Amino acid sequence: MLTLLFIFRLKCNERVLHNEEIRVLRKQVKINDDYRKEIARQQAEIH
């Protein structure tokens, strides 16, 4: 019984870590998109 509980807790921890990783990745993608939009805007101003 104790091992099942331990495995369950490990799985929960994995899920929390996974969710955190996804959040960080989404944030990085958003920053990259904002960066690309800003470059495009600046290039449009130049031309």
CHARMM internal coordinates of N, CA and C (Angstrom, degrees):
IC EDIT
DIST 1 N 1 CA 1.4590
DIST 1 CA 1 C 1.5246
ANGL 1 N 1 CA 1 C 110.41
DIST 1 C 2 N 1.3084
ANGL 1 CA 1 C 2 N 115.58
DIHE 1 N 1 CA 1 C 2 N -42.22
DIST 2 N 2 CA 1.4692
ANGL 1 C 2 N 2 CA 120.69
DIHE 1 CA 1 C 2 N 2 CA -178.69
DIST 2 CA 2 C 1.5301
ANGL 2 N 2 CA 2 C 111.14
DIHE 1 C 2 N 2 CA 2 C -62.54
DIST 2 C 3 N 1.3375
ANGL 2 CA 2 C 3 N 116.31
DIHE 2 N 2 CA 2 C 3 N -39.50
DIST 3 N 3 CA 1.4671
ANGL 2 C 3 N 3 CA 119.06
DIHE 2 CA 2 C 3 N 3 CA 179.75
DIST 3 CA 3 C 1.5197
ANGL 3 N 3 CA 3 C 111.83
DIHE 2 C 3 N 3 CA 3 C -66.36
DIST 3 C 4 N 1.3415
ANGL 3 CA 3 C 4 N 117.36
DIHE 3 N 3 CA 3 C 4 N -37.25
DIST 4 N 4 CA 1.4676
ANGL 3 C 4 N 4 CA 120.48
DIHE 3 CA 3 C 4 N 4 CA 177.21
DIST 4 CA 4 C 1.5208
ANGL 4 N 4 CA 4 C 110.88
DIHE 3 C 4 N 4 CA 4 C -62.12
DIST 4 C 5 N 1.3208
ANGL 4 CA 4 C 5 N 115.74
DIHE 4 N 4 CA 4 C 5 N -43.26
DIST 5 N 5 CA 1.4651
ANGL 4 C 5 N 5 CA 121.30
DIHE 4 CA 4 C 5 N 5 CA 178.81
DIST 5 CA 5 C 1.5277
ANGL 5 N 5 CA 5 C 109.76
DIHE 4 C 5 N 5 CA 5 C -62.45
DIST 5 C 6 N 1.3192
ANGL 5 CA 5 C 6 N 115.56
DIHE 5 N 5 CA 5 C 6 N -42.48
DIST 6 N 6 CA 1.4619
ANGL 5 C 6 N 6 CA 121.10
DIHE 5 CA 5 C 6 N 6 CA 179.88
DIST 6 CA 6 C 1.5328
ANGL 6 N 6 CA 6 C 111.17
DIHE 5 C 6 N 6 CA 6 C -62.38
DIST 6 C 7 N 1.3377
ANGL 6 CA 6 C 7 N 116.09
DIHE 6 N 6 CA 6 C 7 N -45.16
DIST 7 N 7 CA 1.4732
ANGL 6 C 7 N 7 CA 121.28
DIHE 6 CA 6 C 7 N 7 CA 178.28
DIST 7 CA 7 C 1.5268
ANGL 7 N 7 CA 7 C 110.03
DIHE 6 C 7 N 7 CA 7 C -62.27
DIST 7 C 8 N 1.3373
ANGL 7 CA 7 C 8 N 116.28
DIHE 7 N 7 CA 7 C 8 N -42.26
DIST 8 N 8 CA 1.4679
ANGL 7 C 8 N 8 CA 120.90
DIHE 7 CA 7 C 8 N 8 CA 179.05
DIST 8 CA 8 C 1.5307
ANGL 8 N 8 CA 8 C 110.45
DIHE 7 C 8 N 8 CA 8 C -61.17
DIST 8 C 9 N 1.3269
ANGL 8 CA 8 C 9 N 116.64
DIHE 8 N 8 CA 8 C 9 N -43.15
DIST 9 N 9 CA 1.4709
ANGL 8 C 9 N 9 CA 120.16
DIHE 8 CA 8 C 9 N 9 CA 179.69
DIST 9 CA 9 C 1.5201
ANGL 9 N 9 CA 9 C 110.80
DIHE 8 C 9 N 9 CA 9 C -65.40
DIST 9 C 10 N 1.3142
ANGL 9 CA 9 C 10 N 117.08
DIHE 9 N 9 CA 9 C 10 N -38.94
DIST 10 N 10 CA 1.4678
ANGL 9 C 10 N 10 CA 120.56
DIHE 9 CA 9 C 10 N 10 CA 176.74
DIST 10 CA 10 C 1.5212
ANGL 10 N 10 CA 10 C 110.70
DIHE 9 C 10 N 10 CA 10 C -61.14
DIST 10 C 11 N 1.3282
ANGL 10 CA 10 C 11 N 116.19
DIHE 10 N 10 CA 10 C 11 N -43.85
DIST 11 N 11 CA 1.4729
ANGL 10 C 11 N 11 CA 121.05
DIHE 10 CA 10 C 11 N 11 CA 179.46
DIST 11 CA 11 C 1.5269
ANGL 11 N 11 CA 11 C 110.39
DIHE 10 C 11 N 11 CA 11 C -61.96
DIST 11 C 12 N 1.3288
ANGL 11 CA 11 C 12 N 116.84
DIHE 11 N 11 CA 11 C 12 N -41.89
DIST 12 N 12 CA 1.4698
ANGL 11 C 12 N 12 CA 120.65
DIHE 11 CA 11 C 12 N 12 CA 178.35
DIST 12 CA 12 C 1.5219
ANGL 12 N 12 CA 12 C 110.35
DIHE 11 C 12 N 12 CA 12 C -62.49
DIST 12 C 13 N 1.3164
ANGL 12 CA 12 C 13 N 116.47
DIHE 12 N 12 CA 12 C 13 N -43.17
DIST 13 N 13 CA 1.4658
ANGL 12 C 13 N 13 CA 120.74
DIHE 12 CA 12 C 13 N 13 CA 178.22
DIST 13 CA 13 C 1.5225
ANGL 13 N 13 CA 13 C 111.06
DIHE 12 C 13 N 13 CA 13 C -62.63
DIST 13 C 14 N 1.3401
ANGL 13 CA 13 C 14 N 116.43
DIHE 13 N 13 CA 13 C 14 N -41.14
DIST 14 N 14 CA 1.4695
ANGL 13 C 14 N 14 CA 120.92
DIHE 13 CA 13 C 14 N 14 CA 177.56
DIST 14 CA 14 C 1.5179
ANGL 14 N 14 CA 14 C 110.64
DIHE 13 C 14 N 14 CA 14 C -60.06
DIST 14 C 15 N 1.3293
ANGL 14 CA 14 C 15 N 115.95
DIHE 14 N 14 CA 14 C 15 N -42.58
DIST 15 N 15 CA 1.4632
ANGL 14 C 15 N 15 CA 120.53
DIHE 14 CA 14 C 15 N 15 CA -178.60
DIST 15 CA 15 C 1.5280
ANGL 15 N 15 CA 15 C 110.30
DIHE 14 C 15 N 15 CA 15 C -64.72
DIST 15 C 16 N 1.3268
ANGL 15 CA 15 C 16 N 117.00
DIHE 15 N 15 CA 15 C 16 N -42.54
DIST 16 N 16 CA 1.4681
ANGL 15 C 16 N 16 CA 121.05
DIHE 15 CA 15 C 16 N 16 CA 178.54
DIST 16 CA 16 C 1.5242
ANGL 16 N 16 CA 16 C 109.64
DIHE 15 C 16 N 16 CA 16 C -61.44
DIST 16 C 17 N 1.3261
ANGL 16 CA 16 C 17 N 116.78
DIHE 16 N 16 CA 16 C 17 N -45.61
DIST 17 N 17 CA 1.4679
ANGL 16 C 17 N 17 CA 120.81
DIHE 16 CA 16 C 17 N 17 CA 178.61
DIST 17 CA 17 C 1.5216
ANGL 17 N 17 CA 17 C 110.69
DIHE 16 C 17 N 17 CA 17 C -61.65
DIST 17 C 18 N 1.3192
ANGL 17 CA 17 C 18 N 116.02
DIHE 17 N 17 CA 17 C 18 N -43.89
DIST 18 N 18 CA 1.4596
ANGL 17 C 18 N 18 CA 121.85
DIHE 17 CA 17 C 18 N 18 CA -178.90
DIST 18 CA 18 C 1.5330
ANGL 18 N 18 CA 18 C 110.23
DIHE 17 C 18 N 18 CA 18 C -61.51
DIST 18 C 19 N 1.3311
ANGL 18 CA 18 C 19 N 116.40
DIHE 18 N 18 CA 18 C 19 N -45.58
DIST 19 N 19 CA 1.4679
ANGL 18 C 19 N 19 CA 120.71
DIHE 18 CA 18 C 19 N 19 CA 178.51
DIST 19 CA 19 C 1.5197
ANGL 19 N 19 CA 19 C 111.19
DIHE 18 C 19 N 19 CA 19 C -61.41
DIST 19 C 20 N 1.3192
ANGL 19 CA 19 C 20 N 116.33
DIHE 19 N 19 CA 19 C 20 N -39.99
DIST 20 N 20 CA 1.4694
ANGL 19 C 20 N 20 CA 121.19
DIHE 19 CA 19 C 20 N 20 CA 178.93
DIST 20 CA 20 C 1.5299
ANGL 20 N 20 CA 20 C 109.92
DIHE 19 C 20 N 20 CA 20 C -64.44
DIST 20 C 21 N 1.3480
ANGL 20 CA 20 C 21 N 116.41
DIHE 20 N 20 CA 20 C 21 N -43.39
DIST 21 N 21 CA 1.4695
ANGL 20 C 21 N 21 CA 120.56
DIHE 20 CA 20 C 21 N 21 CA 178.72
DIST 21 CA 21 C 1.5216
ANGL 21 N 21 CA 21 C 110.76
DIHE 20 C 21 N 21 CA 21 C -60.97
DIST 21 C 22 N 1.3280
ANGL 21 CA 21 C 22 N 116.98
DIHE 21 N 21 CA 21 C 22 N -43.59
DIST 22 N 22 CA 1.4681
ANGL 21 C 22 N 22 CA 121.20
DIHE 21 CA 21 C 22 N 22 CA 179.44
DIST 22 CA 22 C 1.5273
ANGL 22 N 22 CA 22 C 110.15
DIHE 21 C 22 N 22 CA 22 C -61.85
DIST 22 C 23 N 1.3350
ANGL 22 CA 22 C 23 N 116.10
DIHE 22 N 22 CA 22 C 23 N -42.08
DIST 23 N 23 CA 1.4656
ANGL 22 C 23 N 23 CA 119.87
DIHE 22 CA 22 C 23 N 23 CA -179.94
DIST 23 CA 23 C 1.5328
ANGL 23 N 23 CA 23 C 110.63
DIHE 22 C 23 N 23 CA 23 C -61.94
DIST 23 C 24 N 1.3237
ANGL 23 CA 23 C 24 N 116.12
DIHE 23 N 23 CA 23 C 24 N -43.93
DIST 24 N 24 CA 1.4667
ANGL 23 C 24 N 24 CA 120.94
DIHE 23 CA 23 C 24 N 24 CA 179.13
DIST 24 CA 24 C 1.5252
ANGL 24 N 24 CA 24 C 110.37
DIHE 23 C 24 N 24 CA 24 C -63.22
DIST 24 C 25 N 1.3342
ANGL 24 CA 24 C 25 N 117.28
DIHE 24 N 24 CA 24 C 25 N -44.04
DIST 25 N 25 CA 1.4659
ANGL 24 C 25 N 25 CA 121.07
DIHE 24 CA 24 C 25 N 25 CA 179.03
DIST 25 CA 25 C 1.5225
ANGL 25 N 25 CA 25 C 111.53
DIHE 24 C 25 N 25 CA 25 C -61.71
DIST 25 C 26 N 1.3375
ANGL 25 CA 25 C 26 N 116.24
DIHE 25 N 25 CA 25 C 26 N -44.28
DIST 26 N 26 CA 1.4751
ANGL 25 C 26 N 26 CA 120.01
DIHE 25 CA 25 C 26 N 26 CA 178.82
DIST 26 CA 26 C 1.5155
ANGL 26 N 26 CA 26 C 110.78
DIHE 25 C 26 N 26 CA 26 C -60.66
DIST 26 C 27 N 1.3253
ANGL 26 CA 26 C 27 N 115.92
DIHE 26 N 26 CA 26 C 27 N -40.21
DIST 27 N 27 CA 1.4660
ANGL 26 C 27 N 27 CA 121.06
DIHE 26 CA 26 C 27 N 27 CA 179.66
DIST 27 CA 27 C 1.5359
ANGL 27 N 27 CA 27 C 109.34
DIHE 26 C 27 N 27 CA 27 C -63.75
DIST 27 C 28 N 1.3362
ANGL 27 CA 27 C 28 N 117.09
DIHE 27 N 27 CA 27 C 28 N -43.10
DIST 28 N 28 CA 1.4669
ANGL 27 C 28 N 28 CA 121.24
DIHE 27 CA 27 C 28 N 28 CA 178.99
DIST 28 CA 28 C 1.5209
ANGL 28 N 28 CA 28 C 110.91
DIHE 27 C 28 N 28 CA 28 C -63.03
DIST 28 C 29 N 1.3282
ANGL 28 CA 28 C 29 N 117.25
DIHE 28 N 28 CA 28 C 29 N -41.68
DIST 29 N 29 CA 1.4655
ANGL 28 C 29 N 29 CA 121.53
DIHE 28 CA 28 C 29 N 29 CA 178.84
DIST 29 CA 29 C 1.5212
ANGL 29 N 29 CA 29 C 109.81
DIHE 28 C 29 N 29 CA 29 C -62.42
DIST 29 C 30 N 1.3272
ANGL 29 CA 29 C 30 N 116.78
DIHE 29 N 29 CA 29 C 30 N -43.18
DIST 30 N 30 CA 1.4630
ANGL 29 C 30 N 30 CA 121.37
DIHE 29 CA 29 C 30 N 30 CA 179.87
DIST 30 CA 30 C 1.5303
ANGL 30 N 30 CA 30 C 109.86
DIHE 29 C 30 N 30 CA 30 C -62.37
DIST 30 C 31 N 1.3307
ANGL 30 CA 30 C 31 N 117.21
DIHE 30 N 30 CA 30 C 31 N -43.61
DIST 31 N 31 CA 1.4691
ANGL 30 C 31 N 31 CA 121.28
DIHE 30 CA 30 C 31 N 31 CA 178.70
DIST 31 CA 31 C 1.5272
ANGL 31 N 31 CA 31 C 109.89
DIHE 30 C 31 N 31 CA 31 C -61.43
DIST 31 C 32 N 1.3391
ANGL 31 CA 31 C 32 N 117.18
DIHE 31 N 31 CA 31 C 32 N -43.33
DIST 32 N 32 CA 1.4693
ANGL 31 C 32 N 32 CA 120.89
DIHE 31 CA 31 C 32 N 32 CA 178.27
DIST 32 CA 32 C 1.5179
ANGL 32 N 32 CA 32 C 111.45
DIHE 31 C 32 N 32 CA 32 C -62.15
DIST 32 C 33 N 1.3349
ANGL 32 CA 32 C 33 N 116.79
DIHE 32 N 32 CA 32 C 33 N -42.55
DIST 33 N 33 CA 1.4693
ANGL 32 C 33 N 33 CA 120.87
DIHE 32 CA 32 C 33 N 33 CA 178.66
DIST 33 CA 33 C 1.5187
ANGL 33 N 33 CA 33 C 110.76
DIHE 32 C 33 N 33 CA 33 C -62.43
DIST 33 C 34 N 1.3387
ANGL 33 CA 33 C 34 N 116.22
DIHE 33 N 33 CA 33 C 34 N -45.34
DIST 34 N 34 CA 1.4685
ANGL 33 C 34 N 34 CA 120.57
DIHE 33 CA 33 C 34 N 34 CA 179.08
DIST 34 CA 34 C 1.5265
ANGL 34 N 34 CA 34 C 110.24
DIHE 33 C 34 N 34 CA 34 C -61.02
DIST 34 C 35 N 1.3248
ANGL 34 CA 34 C 35 N 115.93
DIHE 34 N 34 CA 34 C 35 N -40.05
DIST 35 N 35 CA 1.4620
ANGL 34 C 35 N 35 CA 122.09
DIHE 34 CA 34 C 35 N 35 CA -179.52
DIST 35 CA 35 C 1.5330
ANGL 35 N 35 CA 35 C 110.12
DIHE 34 C 35 N 35 CA 35 C -63.77
DIST 35 C 36 N 1.3403
ANGL 35 CA 35 C 36 N 116.27
DIHE 35 N 35 CA 35 C 36 N -45.33
DIST 36 N 36 CA 1.4738
ANGL 35 C 36 N 36 CA 120.86
DIHE 35 CA 35 C 36 N 36 CA 178.69
DIST 36 CA 36 C 1.5240
ANGL 36 N 36 CA 36 C 111.32
DIHE 35 C 36 N 36 CA 36 C -62.81
DIST 36 C 37 N 1.3369
ANGL 36 CA 36 C 37 N 116.32
DIHE 36 N 36 CA 36 C 37 N -42.53
DIST 37 N 37 CA 1.4689
ANGL 36 C 37 N 37 CA 120.56
DIHE 36 CA 36 C 37 N 37 CA 179.01
DIST 37 CA 37 C 1.5235
ANGL 37 N 37 CA 37 C 110.53
DIHE 36 C 37 N 37 CA 37 C -61.81
DIST 37 C 38 N 1.3139
ANGL 37 CA 37 C 38 N 116.49
DIHE 37 N 37 CA 37 C 38 N -41.26
DIST 38 N 38 CA 1.4696
ANGL 37 C 38 N 38 CA 121.25
DIHE 37 CA 37 C 38 N 38 CA -179.68
DIST 38 CA 38 C 1.5275
ANGL 38 N 38 CA 38 C 110.40
DIHE 37 C 38 N 38 CA 38 C -64.64
DIST 38 C 39 N 1.3283
ANGL 38 CA 38 C 39 N 117.95
DIHE 38 N 38 CA 38 C 39 N -43.08
DIST 39 N 39 CA 1.4723
ANGL 38 C 39 N 39 CA 121.59
DIHE 38 CA 38 C 39 N 39 CA 177.94
DIST 39 CA 39 C 1.5260
ANGL 39 N 39 CA 39 C 109.82
DIHE 38 C 39 N 39 CA 39 C -62.47
DIST 39 C 40 N 1.3358
ANGL 39 CA 39 C 40 N 117.09
DIHE 39 N 39 CA 39 C 40 N -44.83
DIST 40 N 40 CA 1.4695
ANGL 39 C 40 N 40 CA 121.53
DIHE 39 CA 39 C 40 N 40 CA 179.32
DIST 40 CA 40 C 1.5281
ANGL 40 N 40 CA 40 C 110.25
DIHE 39 C 40 N 40 CA 40 C -60.73
DIST 40 C 41 N 1.3233
ANGL 40 CA 40 C 41 N 116.71
DIHE 40 N 40 CA 40 C 41 N -41.06
DIST 41 N 41 CA 1.4656
ANGL 40 C 41 N 41 CA 121.25
DIHE 40 CA 40 C 41 N 41 CA -179.93
DIST 41 CA 41 C 1.5323
ANGL 41 N 41 CA 41 C 110.38
DIHE 40 C 41 N 41 CA 41 C -64.02
DIST 41 C 42 N 1.3278
ANGL 41 CA 41 C 42 N 116.20
DIHE 41 N 41 CA 41 C 42 N -44.10
DIST 42 N 42 CA 1.4680
ANGL 41 C 42 N 42 CA 120.64
DIHE 41 CA 41 C 42 N 42 CA 179.86
DIST 42 CA 42 C 1.5257
ANGL 42 N 42 CA 42 C 110.81
DIHE 41 C 42 N 42 CA 42 C -64.94
DIST 42 C 43 N 1.3331
ANGL 42 CA 42 C 43 N 117.00
DIHE 42 N 42 CA 42 C 43 N -40.97
DIST 43 N 43 CA 1.4660
ANGL 42 C 43 N 43 CA 120.17
DIHE 42 CA 42 C 43 N 43 CA 178.83
DIST 43 CA 43 C 1.5226
ANGL 43 N 43 CA 43 C 110.60
DIHE 42 C 43 N 43 CA 43 C -65.16
DIST 43 C 44 N 1.3301
ANGL 43 CA 43 C 44 N 117.00
DIHE 43 N 43 CA 43 C 44 N -37.36
DIST 44 N 44 CA 1.4699
ANGL 43 C 44 N 44 CA 121.20
DIHE 43 CA 43 C 44 N 44 CA 178.48
DIST 44 CA 44 C 1.5283
ANGL 44 N 44 CA 44 C 110.17
DIHE 43 C 44 N 44 CA 44 C -64.54
DIST 44 C 45 N 1.3269
ANGL 44 CA 44 C 45 N 117.29
DIHE 44 N 44 CA 44 C 45 N -36.24
DIST 45 N 45 CA 1.4667
ANGL 44 C 45 N 45 CA 121.17
DIHE 44 CA 44 C 45 N 45 CA 178.96
DIST 45 CA 45 C 1.5247
ANGL 45 N 45 CA 45 C 110.70
DIHE 44 C 45 N 45 CA 45 C -67.82
DIST 45 C 46 N 1.3314
ANGL 45 CA 45 C 46 N 116.46
DIHE 45 N 45 CA 45 C 46 N -36.75
DIST 46 N 46 CA 1.4726
ANGL 45 C 46 N 46 CA 121.19
DIHE 45 CA 45 C 46 N 46 CA -178.32
DIST 46 CA 46 C 1.5250
ANGL 46 N 46 CA 46 C 110.43
DIHE 45 C 46 N 46 CA 46 C -68.24
DIST 46 C 47 N 1.3389
ANGL 46 CA 46 C 47 N 117.02
DIHE 46 N 46 CA 46 C 47 N -41.78
DIST 47 N 47 CA 1.4812
ANGL 46 C 47 N 47 CA 120.73
DIHE 46 CA 46 C 47 N 47 CA -174.77
DIST 47 CA 47 C 1.4780
ANGL 47 N 47 CA 47 C 113.38
DIHE 46 C 47 N 47 CA 47 C -84.04
END
COOR INIT
IC SEED 1 N 1 CA 1 C
IC BUILD
